[in-house]
Amino acid sequence: MKFRHFDSALNSYKDLTNNPTLSNPMVEEINNTLLESLLLSNEKLRHYADPNNIAQSLTVTNIYDWQTPEMLHRHPNDNIPGAEKQVMLFSSGSRAFYGPVSVKEFLDSFMPDPKDRGAYGSLFVGSCTGSKNYDQLTNDKASIPNSRKARILIVEDDQSNPQNAGENGGYLPNDVAIRLVGDSHGKMTPEFAQMRFQELDEKLQKTILSDGQKDEIIRHVVQHRMALIDS
């Protein structure tokens, strides 16, 4: 996909020739993303993922600490007659991505909570290197260091509907499965954590934090999403 760049402070598109007609717009290409895959799956929205359709491409801007909310609510298309209105879709790091309301409504069906689109917006535009060659990679074990098989249990975690909460396909009783899900409540064995993260952990052990303690990825990072079962 290609994204046009604009300056949210000046509320104008960035053009490599400073030409207001956008004869040479600043464009960024990001390939193999979840956003691209989702748009291509929707017949009415797939043209926004067409790299040759710059005129209707989604847009991106940098976010600065000194900017006001009002600056981020506006968009250059507001000042271009006949241009399609664009709104903020999500943010990723210090950047915000914009697109038509129809795209926002589509993405809302996957991530309806606005704060999640701020915290996890990078999921949409993180480039999945090699994703198109997944079958080739999985057949060539030598190309995947320390690879091993893993089983994933999918659990319905909507506790507003007690009848379905914990549904997991019959692998576990629902009341047991529902207790295994939630933020910072994934599970992995200490042995698996050591195998996957020991090398990086040893490097971080050499880093002293501001509180005088050593950093430790297995507790400090991994546990945030995948709590160790012995803790």
Secondary structure, DSSP 4 states (H G I P E B T S, - for coil): -EEEEEETTTTEE-BTT--TT-SSB-EEE--S-HHHHHHHT-TTTGGGG-TT-GGG--EEEE--TT--HHHHH--GGGGSTTPPP-EEEEEETTEEEEE-HHHHHHHHTT---HHHHHHSTHHHH---TTGGGHHHHHH-GGGSTT------------TTSTTTTT--SSSS-HHHHGGG-STT-EEE-HHHHHHHHHHHHHHHTTPBPTTSPBP-HHHHTHHHHEEETT-
